Amino acid sequence: MDKYIEISIAKKLTPKDRILSFVLPLLPILVSSYILVVVMSLRLTLLLASAVIICAVSLYVSYRIYMSFNIDWEYILVDDEIRFTKIINKTKRKEMITVNLQKTEAVARVDDREHNQYLNNPSYKKYIFSSNTGRQCWFIAAATSNGQRTCIVFEPDDRMLDTIRLTVKSKFYK
């Protein structure tokens, strides 16, 4: 391995995410509580154990839904590839996309008006792997291994930027 850089960034919840993280876990709890109340009010003692089990399962499901909003992004630069991974609740990893730097069309800051036409081009599939904290975001416009044109917004540090700059010299815009 010539180059290896790993960066992990925690995603900050937007107001919409905060509302969803409250409402979505609440729904299973409300439904299961309603089932329990109906069983209790109708005095269906044979179904009481089932209603309690449904409540317990819904509490677990609600917990899992709530914790699924705890997201970290991981960028791993290995030689000429950048791998973008989503880490959910610090336990579950999901590889999102891998980009070969040799197939890169451009690397620039998101606010660079001269080179950011890739962000608005409908022929590019867009991925946003940023923390929503206001840090400087960059994008990579490239083709993936299956030939799909992508535009990826992310927040690299200076080490990763220097390595990318050395790899894709003429396609790096600062």
ZIUR-V936209 format. One record per helix or strand. SS is the DSSP state (H for helix, E for strand). FROM is the first residue (numbers start at 1). TO is the last residue. If there is no record, write none. Layout:
[[SS:FROM:TO] [SS:FROM:TO]]
This chain:
[[E:4:10] [H:15:41] [H:45:67] [E:71:78] [E:81:88] [E:92:109] [H:116:120] [E:125:129] [E:138:144] [E:149:154] [H:158:167] [H:169:171] [E:172:173]]
